[in-house]
């Protein structure tokens, strides 16, 4: 059948339209140009249909091409109700009412999301960039995201949004630039880090030093600014090196054309200089407005912080703290962040107090010890001895094995009641009765200490496994904190590694007096950690190492206990050449041997940045022989105590002596460890790190541990 011609198709459409029933009559279009466009679209093939296919399909319908149903132009037309019902299809974004689209969806987006949306199609771009409604949406979205300088006239809203909220990596070196509008280089509209700004944003003197023959007149063609980074102001004009090089090369090209006699070169050069001068002036003026805006916001924030500090200062002074001690919070980053949250009210005062008070107490105690004369320093030491004796008497009332879960005496010094007895009224005489009265608060204080430790370990564990910090900790999940693979360490410079929660309590209970600063113990008095100091962090490298060791030794890699690994007492060495040493007593190289506990610190400190940790583990016979050669035997350590009486408090003995004591005084014929006696320093019962010559036999197994991932993930819901 021959194809239908254009005139035939028009006649057919007219005939069909005139003969159609009244119920099927489509709505007329009043605009003739729109009707012409509709007829043109009807002749145009669709995207998934070739022109030949369209022509064939038209001819198969009796010479009449398919015609789309006309869209109603008004919802008030009476004929809309007479149309056939159309099956509901998916609702598109543009099909939503404008009120819902703008007030319920678009204003909830981030500025970057809104900029991306504006570049999806022409309709959204026109609505967001060329309508009053779009201006209102941009204003609300940017207000929710934070105030920014006004957009210049020479850049569109989308581009300006990408400058302010977009890429945060330095445009020059690629390193992450500090977040915030103050770190945008407004003369080049790009984020630049402080180091690159210092090297590439130069003044007149540096320009003359780098290019002594450069005509400084071309600087009028280049945008400049007078501020390097807030809040430091610099009166000298500063230019970017790349701008200078580019404009100088351009000017040299025009001058070469003029010298060669090229027609119109001089006029083109003058036109270029005028355009470049106007552009540089506009960019420089806007950049200066931006920096002035930043400086104004900085001053406003400084005033708000000072106002909040005065509010905090008044409340702490009302509690009896000195003004000089309260000023300590001005120098602490975490404390400054707390001051930036908002004004102090009766509702949030308790949270603010618990967050800031550790810093003030630490400053107060340090100031008193530092400023006290020789006589008062001696008084402080005498009072600490009296408090220590009171604490030891309290320990004697407990079962000795519970000593492993008690706070050290350094933390007892920071207990509010004892702290006031030690540092207040240094001219008065402190008597034992006052200390005994304060000791009545020890049970509650120790209970808070336990809660603080466990809460801190839960946070560290969740952060290591990227759990939601606000996610509820499942009931019974604390058992995960006691496995040997749950490795924690302190954040401070005096790093300690802990193998499970029990090891945390044990190590802290016997830590040497004066080893940790007061702030560490003060933050453990708040289970909610409102000071945000995070005393412990999880160690994923240690987690992977202990799991691999446990699996190799035949233990459950996820649920092995520290005492099970202690009992095996296998030695580990690092085969890395960088970890070998020249032996002073034997020719050749020697190796460092570790217990499973001490190898954690070595792996994390020396190999924590590698993808793999390689180590060798001696067999049982080899480990026993090496321990015998070194004379290491936990039974011979003077670190054992009876669990029936406090006779060994402060006077630990060897295992043999303790067993004899139990048999003689407590009539126990077969004493059992952890029941009748215990090792009072459990983390030291294994071999410490020793450097010895490698033994002649080769009975060892090599382990390659992948530390790119944290090992077998725990299931806290079990």
Phi and psi in degrees as a GROMACS rama.xvg file:
@    title "Ramachandran Plot"
@    xaxis  label "Phi"
@    yaxis  label "Psi"
@TYPE xy
-66.9449  152.919  UNK-2
-69.1465  147.79  UNK-3
-76.7817  132.876  UNK-4
-77.5296  166.687  UNK-5
-63.8349  -40.5256  UNK-6
-68.5345  -37.7096  UNK-7
-64.6211  -39.3724  UNK-8
-64.7326  -37.6742  UNK-9
-65.0302  -43.4593  UNK-10
-64.4236  -38.347  UNK-11
-65.5092  -41.1644  UNK-12
-63.6266  -41.267  UNK-13
-64.251  -41.8886  UNK-14
-64.8003  -42.6891  UNK-15
-64.7074  -37.3745  UNK-16
-67.7257  -42.4792  UNK-17
-70.7491  -29.6257  UNK-18
-92.6968  -0.848235  UNK-19
-73.2712  147.328  UNK-20
-61.6906  158.631  UNK-21
-64.1346  -32.5892  UNK-22
-68.9523  -23.8571  UNK-23
-101.672  7.74829  UNK-24
-71.715  122.037  UNK-25
-72.4126  158.475  UNK-26
-67.6685  136.714  UNK-27
-74.7121  149.164  UNK-28
-97.6871  126.074  UNK-29
-76.8498  -23.3829  UNK-30
-91.3198  117.479  UNK-31
-67.9695  -35.7314  UNK-32
-64.8206  -38.8088  UNK-33
-64.3498  -35.6507  UNK-34
-66.0311  -39.9728  UNK-35
-63.645  -39.3025  UNK-36
-65.598  -36.3825  UNK-37
-64.9839  -41.7898  UNK-38
-66.2017  -35.0314  UNK-39
-66.8054  -40.0435  UNK-40
-67.0634  -33.5343  UNK-41
-65.4672  -33.1334  UNK-42
-78.1688  -20.5319  UNK-43
-80.2621  131.399  UNK-44
-69.2198  151.795  UNK-45
-72.9314  170.937  UNK-46
-66.8985  -33.7717  UNK-47
-98.8584  23.2931  UNK-48
-139.921  128.256  UNK-49
-76.6475  159.122  UNK-50
-58.5962  -36.4853  UNK-51
-67.7302  -39.3159  UNK-52
-64.9973  -39.8422  UNK-53
-62.5681  -41.4534  UNK-54
-66.4476  -40.3267  UNK-55
-66.5069  -42.623  UNK-56
-65.4293  -31.7833  UNK-57
-66.6323  -39.5397  UNK-58
-72.1059  -25.0109  UNK-59
-77.0205  -8.26209  UNK-60
-108.328  44.0005  UNK-61
69.12  33.0546  UNK-62
77.6857  6.69712  UNK-63
-114.721  118.152  UNK-64
-69.8337  157.723  UNK-65
-63.9087  139.967  UNK-66
-124.844  129.797  UNK-67
-69.5562  147.16  UNK-68
-67.5129  129.06  UNK-69
-66.9872  139.838  UNK-70
-80.2271  135.345  UNK-71
-61.5155  140.156  UNK-72
-94.49  -13.7732  UNK-73
-150.835  134.547  UNK-74
-76.7352  -6.69177  UNK-75
-91.1321  -7.06406  UNK-76
-67.4248  131.434  UNK-77
-67.3194  -22.08  UNK-78
-77.0413  -12.1209  UNK-79
-62.9627  -37.4107  UNK-80
-68.3788  -21.6619  UNK-81
-88.2059  -6.26575  UNK-82
-71.5738  154.434  UNK-83
-64.2303  142.738  UNK-84
-64.5573  135.427  UNK-85
-105.699  135.577  UNK-86
-62.824  130.622  UNK-87
-66.1856  133.264  UNK-88
-110.55  -175.489  UNK-89
-64.5439  140.455  UNK-90
-86.8964  123.565  UNK-91
-89.3936  169.29  UNK-92
-61.9122  -40.2794  UNK-93
-76.306  -11.4573  UNK-94
-84.3058  -7.00003  UNK-95
-79.1733  152.537  UNK-96
-60.2534  148.821  UNK-97
-60.3013  -37.082  UNK-98
-63.5882  -42.9728  UNK-99
-68.6225  -43.0902  UNK-100
-61.1171  -43.7062  UNK-101
-83.4898  -46.1433  UNK-102
-85.6782  -22.9679  UNK-103
-107.782  -19.0902  UNK-104
-119.865  -59.4098  UNK-105
-65.869  -38.8714  UNK-106
-73.1472  -10.4184  UNK-107
-89.4713  -5.22686  UNK-108
-81.1835  161.077  UNK-109
-79.2347  160.602  UNK-110
-57.2909  -38.0941  UNK-111
-67.2479  -42.0049  UNK-112
-62.2976  -39.093  UNK-113
-66.407  -38.313  UNK-114
-65.8485  -40.256  UNK-115
-63.4889  -40.67  UNK-116
-65.4812  -35.9168  UNK-117
-67.0145  -14.7773  UNK-118
-107.102  15.2091  UNK-119
-85.0968  -41.6921  UNK-120
-153.599  172.603  UNK-121
-69.9433  -33.9076  UNK-122
-64.3628  -49.898  UNK-123
-66.362  -37.2899  UNK-124
-63.1801  -43.5736  UNK-125
-64.9755  -39.9466  UNK-126
-67.9188  -40.0732  UNK-127
-82.948  -24.6129  UNK-128
-113.445  -13.2069  UNK-129
-132.654  24.1024  UNK-130
-137.467  153.81  UNK-131
-60.027  -35.0765  UNK-132
-63.6992  -37.8344  UNK-133
-64.2202  -40.0584  UNK-134
-62.3218  -39.3357  UNK-135
-65.5635  -40.6981  UNK-136
-64.6623  -46.4791  UNK-137
-59.8341  -41.4444  UNK-138
-62.0532  -44.0137  UNK-139
-68.7415  -43.1306  UNK-140
-63.2334  -44.4415  UNK-141
-69.3888  -31.5471  UNK-142
-66.2475  -39.8177  UNK-143
-68.8866  -33.05  UNK-144
-79.512  -13.8029  UNK-145
119.281  146.77  UNK-146
-66.1603  146.177  UNK-147
-139.42  162.557  UNK-148
-61.9501  159.638  UNK-149
-67.1274  148.866  UNK-150
-74.6418  137.46  UNK-151
-74.7873  162.198  UNK-152
-72.8331  -23.0075  UNK-153
-89.5062  11.8508  UNK-154
-141.615  141.746  UNK-155
-80.8069  169.506  UNK-156
-63.7597  -39.2244  UNK-157
-65.4616  -46.0219  UNK-158
-64.0295  -41.1478  UNK-159
-64.0971  -39.0329  UNK-160
-63.0464  -41.043  UNK-161
-68.6723  -30.415  UNK-162
-66.5069  -44.5828  UNK-163
-81.5081  -45.4935  UNK-164
-109.34  -1.72941  UNK-165
-85.2081  -124.77  UNK-166
-58.4375  130.415  UNK-167
-105.456  5.83779  UNK-168
-91.2669  144.283  UNK-169
-59.7615  131.109  UNK-170
-67.9652  -17.6364  UNK-171
-100.156  -51.5877  UNK-172
-101.41  -14.6557  UNK-173
86.018  -8.85706  UNK-174
-71.8593  152.2  UNK-175
-61.2042  124.597  UNK-176
-84.7329  154.637  UNK-177
-62.6567  140.862  UNK-178
-74.1248  152.942  UNK-179
121.212  149.409  UNK-180
-66.5306  -18.8355  UNK-181
-73.4735  -10.9372  UNK-182
-106.019  18.9207  UNK-183
-93.3579  131.005  UNK-184
-83.4256  103.281  UNK-185
-75.5376  -14.4353  UNK-186
-81.7918  -17.2938  UNK-187
-120.161  -1.87688  UNK-188
55.3431  46.5947  UNK-189
-145.276  151.055  UNK-190
-75.8175  135.503  UNK-191
-135.601  134.064  UNK-192
-74.6033  167.719  UNK-193
-63.4913  -37.8492  UNK-194
-64.869  -44.8304  UNK-195
-69.4695  -34.0304  UNK-196
-61.2307  -43.2622  UNK-197
-65.0101  -36.1417  UNK-198
-83.5876  -32.1735  UNK-199
-111.696  -9.62832  UNK-200
-102.896  99.7138  UNK-201
-118.867  160.625  UNK-202
-103.814  -173.301  UNK-203
-60.9242  -43.2966  UNK-204
-61.5245  -42.8084  UNK-205
-67.4375  -35.0898  UNK-206
-63.9035  -44.5182  UNK-207
-65.957  -31.7224  UNK-208
-71.5754  -39.1592  UNK-209
-78.0454  -38.8301  UNK-210
-129.781  80.1146  UNK-211
-63.655  -24.8397  UNK-212
-93.8142  4.00957  UNK-213
-74.7587  135.146  UNK-214
-74.8219  112.271  UNK-215
-67.5757  -6.96721  UNK-216
-65.2589  -25.7194  UNK-217
-71.949  -11.2547  UNK-218
-65.8182  -20.24  UNK-219
-69.4253  -17.1586  UNK-220
-91.9882  0.432502  UNK-221
-118.454  134.961  UNK-222
-64.0988  145.817  UNK-223
-137.737  165.375  UNK-224
-141.398  165.043  UNK-225
-116.826  15.6621  UNK-226
-137.153  126.748  UNK-227
-87.1609  -52.83  UNK-228
-158.12  141.534  UNK-229
-71.214  150.064  UNK-230
-96.592  25.0127  UNK-231
-85.5149  123.6  UNK-232
-99.8144  142.76  UNK-233
-131.579  121.58  UNK-234
-72.4527  -23.0587  UNK-235
-78.3462  147.021  UNK-236
-73.7512  140.502  UNK-237
-126.356  139.962  UNK-238
-126.329  153.409  UNK-239
-86.1951  136.748  UNK-240
-56.6928  -41.9578  UNK-241
-62.0546  -36.9862  UNK-242
-62.8117  -44.781  UNK-243
-62.209  -46.0234  UNK-244
-63.2443  -44.5145  UNK-245
-66.0955  -46.4003  UNK-246
-68.5085  -38.7569  UNK-247
-62.6649  -39.5873  UNK-248
-66.881  -39.0485  UNK-249
-65.2183  -44.2869  UNK-250
-63.9825  -38.8123  UNK-251
-62.3696  -36.5481  UNK-252
-65.673  -43.6777  UNK-253
-62.8166  -42.9626  UNK-254
-64.6015  -36.0565  UNK-255
-65.2392  -39.0299  UNK-256
-65.0617  -38.7634  UNK-257
-65.1786  -44.6321  UNK-258
-65.3187  -31.4556  UNK-259
-80.4993  -2.67094  UNK-260
79.5225  22.4284  UNK-261
-65.7124  136.2  UNK-262
-69.2276  131.874  UNK-263
75.7464  5.40878  UNK-264
-67.2866  -40.6856  UNK-265
-65.5894  -42.8905  UNK-266
-64.1609  -38.9487  UNK-267
-65.574  -37.4789  UNK-268
-65.8244  -42.7936  UNK-269
-65.1624  -39.6186  UNK-270
-64.7165  -40.7266  UNK-271
-62.3628  -44.4966  UNK-272
-64.8523  -38.8264  UNK-273
-65.8335  -46.7192  UNK-274
-63.2541  -41.4417  UNK-275
-68.6231  -36.855  UNK-276
-65.2699  -44.4816  UNK-277
-63.1668  -42.6738  UNK-278
-65.1616  -44.33  UNK-279
-63.0116  -39.2833  UNK-280
-65.2115  -42.9028  UNK-281
-65.1645  -43.4449  UNK-282
-66.1853  -42.8003  UNK-283
-64.8005  -42.0736  UNK-284
-64.2049  -41.7098  UNK-285
-67.3902  -40.1186  UNK-286
-60.5595  -41.7002  UNK-287
-65.5897  -38.3705  UNK-288
-62.7388  -39.1932  UNK-289
-63.488  -45.9467  UNK-290
-66.292  -37.2489  UNK-291
-65.6878  -38.9231  UNK-292
-60.8161  -43.8394  UNK-293
-62.8805  -43.5175  UNK-294
-62.6491  -40.05  UNK-295
-63.7026  -44.3804  UNK-296
-64.0349  -37.196  UNK-297
-63.1756  -43.8878  UNK-298
-65.7962  -38.863  UNK-299
-64.1965  -43.2822  UNK-300
-66.0841  -36.1954  UNK-301
-62.9476  -42.0313  UNK-302
-65.7465  -39.7153  UNK-303
-64.673  -41.0506  UNK-304
-65.5573  -38.2372  UNK-305
-65.6393  -38.5927  UNK-306
-64.3109  -42.9607  UNK-307
-67.2381  -35.8336  UNK-308
-63.5935  -41.1303  UNK-309
-62.2649  -37.9678  UNK-310
-63.9329  -44.0417  UNK-311
-66.43  -41.8646  UNK-312
-59.9808  -44.15  UNK-313
-60.5235  -42.0925  UNK-314
-69.9162  -39.882  UNK-315
-71.2876  -35.425  UNK-316
-65.87  -32.0473  UNK-317
-65.5384  -26.4242  UNK-318
-83.5613  -4.62294  UNK-319
104.587  5.98674  UNK-320
-83.6312  148.569  UNK-321
-78.6384  152.212  UNK-322
-62.5656  -39.2598  UNK-323
-63.7967  -34.7906  UNK-324
-73.4436  -35.3027  UNK-325
-66.4775  -30.8985  UNK-326
-63.7293  -13.0101  UNK-327
-59.0478  -32.3983  UNK-328
-68.9528  -16.8923  UNK-329
-69.1715  -24.1112  UNK-330
-98.6896  -4.96903  UNK-331
-98.0553  126.133  UNK-332
-59.925  -44.5739  UNK-333
-64.8003  -36.8446  UNK-334
-68.2839  -38.3574  UNK-335
-63.2121  -39.9028  UNK-336
-61.1605  -36.9771  UNK-337
-65.7782  -36.8889  UNK-338
-69.8035  -22.2555  UNK-339
-84.2472  -4.9474  UNK-340
-73.4978  -37.0633  UNK-341
160.922  177.915  UNK-342
-66.8569  155.022  UNK-343
-85.4022  127.666  UNK-344
-127.72  170.391  UNK-345
-64.4121  -26.4936  UNK-346
-75.4326  -38.2409  UNK-347
-103.035  4.81382  UNK-348
-64.1244  -40.7117  UNK-349
-62.9914  -41.4053  UNK-350
-65.0836  -42.1233  UNK-351
-65.0798  -40.3682  UNK-352
-62.1457  -47.9162  UNK-353
-65.8313  -27.9463  UNK-354
-75.5552  -35.4099  UNK-355
-102.166  -23.0518  UNK-356
-61.1441  -38.5993  UNK-357
-55.3525  -38.9202  UNK-358
-64.9419  -41.2487  UNK-359
-70.5983  -41.8712  UNK-360
-63.112  -42.7313  UNK-361
-61.0053  -43.0938  UNK-362
-65.5255  -38.32  UNK-363
-65.5496  -48.1091  UNK-364
-64.0672  -41.7364  UNK-365
-64.1645  -39.7033  UNK-366
-64.9979  -43.3285  UNK-367
-63.1556  -43.5526  UNK-368
-67.7577  -35.125  UNK-369
-75.4258  -39.3213  UNK-370
-90.5186  -10.6834  UNK-371
-68.472  143.465  UNK-372
-73.7506  175.426  UNK-373
-55.6321  -40.6558  UNK-374
-66.1177  -41.2967  UNK-375
-72.0128  -32.9829  UNK-376
-62.3916  -40.8488  UNK-377
-65.4991  -37.8338  UNK-378
-62.0032  -42.5205  UNK-379
-61.8669  -42.3372  UNK-380
-66.431  -40.5253  UNK-381
-62.9758  -41.1265  UNK-382
-66.0752  -37.4013  UNK-383
-64.0502  -38.4711  UNK-384
-62.8983  -41.4411  UNK-385
-65.1805  -40.9648  UNK-386
-65.1645  -40.0241  UNK-387
-63.0608  -42.1197  UNK-388
-63.1242  -39.8757  UNK-389
-62.6312  -40.9831  UNK-390
-66.6946  -39.7139  UNK-391
-66.3561  -35.6191  UNK-392
-64.9954  -36.1429  UNK-393
-65.2348  -40.6881  UNK-394
-59.654  -36.2155  UNK-395
-66.1641  -17.1187  UNK-396
-83.1307  -8.20624  UNK-397
-103.453  163.848  UNK-398
-68.0673  131.736  UNK-399
-53.3119  -35.4042  UNK-400
-66.7085  -18.2338  UNK-401
-72.8008  -12.079  UNK-402
-59.8012  -27.6694  UNK-403
-69.3119  -8.93617  UNK-404
-116.63  11.6093  UNK-405
-93.2919  150.299  UNK-406
-69.5876  154.104  UNK-407
-72.9433  168.255  UNK-408
-65.2904  -27.381  UNK-409
-59.9952  -37.4708  UNK-410
-73.5538  -31.6644  UNK-411
-63.9318  -33.7199  UNK-412
-63.0981  -27.9966  UNK-413
-90.1355  -4.66443  UNK-414
-59.9304  130.974  UNK-415
-48.9288  -43.2797  UNK-416
-69.8806  -45.7196  UNK-417
-69.2107  -33.4653  UNK-418
-63.0085  -40.8699  UNK-419
-67.2508  -33.775  UNK-420
-68.9725  -30.6237  UNK-421
-81.3325  -42.4459  UNK-422
-106.273  -14.2349  UNK-423
-92.6542  144.365  UNK-424
51.1833  65.598  UNK-425
-68.4485  -13.4333  UNK-426
-84.6438  -13.0248  UNK-427
-84.8726  164.966  UNK-428
-99.5027  125.745  UNK-429
-89.9294  128.353  UNK-430
-109.772  160.384  UNK-431
-63.8599  -32.5195  UNK-432
-60.7688  -34.9161  UNK-433
-65.6325  -39.5005  UNK-434
-68.5126  -38.9173  UNK-435
-63.6989  -37.0558  UNK-436
-66.5157  -40.1142  UNK-437
-68.0513  -29.7088  UNK-438
-66.0806  -16.7829  UNK-439
-65.1079  -20.8089  UNK-440
-87.3081  -3.30031  UNK-441
-61.4363  -43.3256  UNK-442
-56.8367  -45.3309  UNK-443
-66.6647  -38.3506  UNK-444
-64.6217  -41.876  UNK-445
-68.1836  -36.8688  UNK-446
-62.5614  -41.5681  UNK-447
-63.8121  -37.679  UNK-448
-60.5053  -46.1198  UNK-449
-61.1688  -45.4416  UNK-450
-62.3242  -38.709  UNK-451
-66.0632  -42.8737  UNK-452
-61.9448  -49.3744  UNK-453
-64.9939  -39.289  UNK-454
-64.365  -40.6425  UNK-455
-65.8942  -38.8391  UNK-456
-69.2226  -36.8959  UNK-457
-62.1078  -43.6006  UNK-458
-62.7612  -44.1503  UNK-459
-63.6374  -40.0179  UNK-460
-65.6009  -43.2981  UNK-461
-67.2661  -37.8485  UNK-462
-68.0787  -35.6625  UNK-463
-66.0166  -34.0151  UNK-464
-101.778  15.1154  UNK-465
51.8473  36.4727  UNK-466
-71.4175  158.48  UNK-467
-64.74  122.566  UNK-468
-60.7868  -24.5956  UNK-469
-91.3042  -1.47158  UNK-470
-70.9427  138.733  UNK-471
-65.7193  140.224  UNK-472
-80.6202  122.645  UNK-473
-62.5755  149.36  UNK-474
-67.1499  132.411  UNK-475
85.1082  -1.61807  UNK-476
-77.7773  -7.42457  UNK-477
-62.4719  -19.36  UNK-478
-61.892  -27.1185  UNK-479
-64.0921  -26.2676  UNK-480
-76.9596  -11.0351  UNK-481
-99.7865  -7.86752  UNK-482
-68.1321  155.45  UNK-483
-64.9107  -28.3134  UNK-484
-80.0919  -7.2631  UNK-485
-82.2444  86.7963  UNK-486
-95.4944  130.35  UNK-487
-126.022  159.04  UNK-488
-147.254  159.991  UNK-489
-80.7481  156.114  UNK-490
-83.4475  -23.2383  UNK-491
-72.4429  172.77  UNK-492
-64.0325  -29.3049  UNK-493
-85.2375  77.3752  UNK-494
-76.1522  134.92  UNK-495
-122.096  141.007  UNK-496
-104.557  135.609  UNK-497
-124.972  135.78  UNK-498
-103.314  80.0952  UNK-499
93.3735  167.13  UNK-500
-64.4944  -39.8631  UNK-501
-61.4117  -36.4278  UNK-502
-69.7726  -32.1779  UNK-503
-61.1785  -49.8902  UNK-504
-62.3699  -43.1911  UNK-505
-65.9713  -44.9659  UNK-506
-66.789  -41.505  UNK-507
-68.5295  -30.4421  UNK-508
-67.164  -29.9222  UNK-509
-115.045  19.6074  UNK-510
-66.5964  143.076  UNK-511
-63.6944  140.057  UNK-512
-61.2719  132.118  UNK-513
85.5278  2.08276  UNK-514
-72.1218  -42.3817  UNK-515
-104.32  149.402  UNK-516
-76.629  166.469  UNK-517
-63.9964  -32.7219  UNK-518
-61.6178  -34.3772  UNK-519
-62.3765  -41.8359  UNK-520
-77.636  -31.1391  UNK-521
-66.5685  -36.3628  UNK-522
-74.0837  -16.8444  UNK-523
-84.4038  9.04481  UNK-524
-100.407  8.78759  UNK-525
-132.449  102.388  UNK-526
-58.35  -25.3681  UNK-527
-83.6019  -7.99043  UNK-528
49.0154  52.9759  UNK-529
-71.538  -12.9868  UNK-530
-78.9659  -9.13429  UNK-531
58.8529  32.9359  UNK-532
-87.4026  -19.2014  UNK-533
50.2215  78.2265  UNK-534
-65.7286  -24.7216  UNK-535
-126.185  150.829  UNK-536
-133.764  150.249  UNK-537
-78.9661  145.032  UNK-538
-111.249  104.146  UNK-539
-69.8996  -30.6888  UNK-540
-65.232  -46.9158  UNK-541
-61.3382  -36.7075  UNK-542
-58.6986  -48.3645  UNK-543
-66.8871  -39.2015  UNK-544
-64.0388  -47.5886  UNK-545
-66.969  -37.005  UNK-546
-62.6479  -42.0153  UNK-547
-67.9321  -42.1114  UNK-548
-62.3746  -44.4103  UNK-549
-62.1678  -43.6865  UNK-550
-63.585  -41.6675  UNK-551
-64.4511  -34.3592  UNK-552
-88.4441  8.32342  UNK-553
84.9186  16.0362  UNK-554
-102.936  161.444  UNK-555
-66.8713  117.288  UNK-556
-62.2244  -23.4867  UNK-557
-95.7381  -24.7463  UNK-558
-124.755  15.0534  UNK-559
-67.7304  140.152  UNK-560
-95.4985  152.242  UNK-561
-56.8077  -37.8748  UNK-562
-66.9034  -26.8261  UNK-563
-69.7199  -41.2778  UNK-564
-70.2022  -35.9278  UNK-565
-61.4457  -39.348  UNK-566
-65.8522  -39.0829  UNK-567
-67.8081  -38.2452  UNK-568
51.5777  50.0365  UNK-569
-88.8241  144.144  UNK-570
-94.9904  145.315  UNK-571
-125.106  143.844  UNK-572
-134.868  156.534  UNK-573
-99.9616  119.317  UNK-574
-82.0666  0.863281  UNK-575
-63.5933  139.189  UNK-576
-64.5116  -35.518  UNK-577
-67.2458  -19.5183  UNK-578
-98.1505  2.39384  UNK-579
-84.7518  164.434  UNK-580
-145.162  159.533  UNK-581
-82.7447  120.979  UNK-582
-75.3287  135.553  UNK-583
-84.6339  -19.1779  UNK-584
-105.897  -21.3327  UNK-585
-128.123  142.498  UNK-586
-66.5688  147.719  UNK-587
93.9315  -172.769  UNK-588
-88.1639  150.755  UNK-589
-117.23  172.807  UNK-590
-128.541  158.241  UNK-591
-92.8037  125.119  UNK-592
-107.327  138.369  UNK-593
-130.412  156.53  UNK-594
-80.7908  174.63  UNK-595
-65.6162  -21.4996  UNK-596
-79.9472  -48.8371  UNK-597
-73.8318  -20.2783  UNK-598
-69.4963  -19.5319  UNK-599
-64.6074  -47.653  UNK-600
-63.5845  -38.8032  UNK-601
-65.1762  -44.6954  UNK-602
-65.0215  -42.4968  UNK-603
-72.1295  -37.215  UNK-604
-78.7735  -39.5917  UNK-605
-101.07  -25.1277  UNK-606
-128.87  13.0095  UNK-607
-67.0266  -21.1974  UNK-608
-97.0883  4.57714  UNK-609
-93.3126  158.901  UNK-610
-76.3479  -24.1243  UNK-611
-136.059  149.193  UNK-612
-117.723  123.922  UNK-613
-108.913  132.816  UNK-614
-150.865  158.728  UNK-615
-110.321  145.283  UNK-616
-124.437  126.578  UNK-617
-74.6926  152.538  UNK-618
-70.6561  172.584  UNK-619
-60.8978  -43.117  UNK-620
-65.4571  -44.1903  UNK-621
-64.8528  -38.8045  UNK-622
-63.5927  -43.2256  UNK-623
-63.7884  -40.9785  UNK-624
-65.6219  -41.5315  UNK-625
-65.6591  -40.7252  UNK-626
-63.3826  -37.6112  UNK-627
-68.6223  -39.8973  UNK-628
-61.584  -38.0784  UNK-629
-83.65  -8.79528  UNK-630
70.7424  30.777  UNK-631
-98.2406  119.212  UNK-632
-148.967  116.398  UNK-633
-61.5956  -27.5118  UNK-634
-66.5935  -25.7437  UNK-635
-90.075  -4.56054  UNK-636
-73.5854  139.163  UNK-637
-85.6397  63.2939  UNK-638
-138.736  28.6262  UNK-639
-111.652  153.97  UNK-640
-144.067  150.944  UNK-641
-74.2694  144.236  UNK-642
-101.352  5.05692  UNK-643
-101.59  -23.5379  UNK-644
-149.178  160.511  UNK-645
-89.1763  25.4867  UNK-646
-63.4798  -27.0257  UNK-647
-97.012  13.2816  UNK-648
-67.3915  117.146  UNK-649
75.1934  6.67541  UNK-650
-146.94  62.1961  UNK-651
-67.6833  150.825  UNK-652
-127.703  176.817  UNK-653
-74.1191  165.598  UNK-654
-62.2819  -41.2537  UNK-655
-62.778  -43.6989  UNK-656
-64.7779  -39.3409  UNK-657
-66.991  -40.2526  UNK-658
-64.704  -42.0146  UNK-659
-61.4475  -40.0159  UNK-660
-61.78  -42.8759  UNK-661
-66.5307  -40.1493  UNK-662
-67.0694  -39.6257  UNK-663
-78.0778  -46.7563  UNK-664
-92.6995  -28.4048  UNK-665
-113.106  2.28286  UNK-666
55.0744  40.0677  UNK-667
-101.892  112.118  UNK-668
-72.6885  -36.0006  UNK-669
-127.052  80.7142  UNK-670
-63.2149  142.649  UNK-671
-115.444  140.504  UNK-672
-67.9957  145.279  UNK-673
70.3666  -2.93451  UNK-674
-115.124  -54.0167  UNK-675
-100.954  -26.0904  UNK-676
-150.002  167.36  UNK-677
-157.28  159.053  UNK-678
-84.2408  118.041  UNK-679
-77.5374  -13.6144  UNK-680
-129.897  72.197  UNK-681
-61.526  -30.4234  UNK-682
-75.3045  -6.39228  UNK-683
-109.422  6.42061  UNK-684
-76.1784  -20.8428  UNK-685
-87.9532  169.892  UNK-686
-61.8036  135.02  UNK-687
-78.9117  174.461  UNK-688
-68.9476  123.7  UNK-689
-124.741  145.85  UNK-690
-109.088  111.759  UNK-691
-136.204  166.606  UNK-692
-75.756  140.131  UNK-693
-63.4856  134.189  UNK-694
-65.5379  159.445  UNK-695
-70.7108  -27.4243  UNK-696
-82.0248  161.836  UNK-697
-114.623  18.5774  UNK-698
-78.411  82.6128  UNK-699
-148.983  159.015  UNK-700
-115.249  135.337  UNK-701
-94.4442  134.197  UNK-702
-118.065  136.067  UNK-703
-116.547  115.781  UNK-704
-110.553  122.058  UNK-705
-80.8018  119.815  UNK-706
-113.302  14.6435  UNK-707
-69.7884  -30.2023  UNK-708
-114.421  164.341  UNK-709
-81.7475  10.6782  UNK-710
97.3105  -157.702  UNK-711
-74.0178  118.494  UNK-712
-64.5117  145.607  UNK-713
-79.5358  157.518  UNK-714
-114.57  95.0898  UNK-715
-72.9388  -6.83506  UNK-716
-91.0796  -3.79624  UNK-717
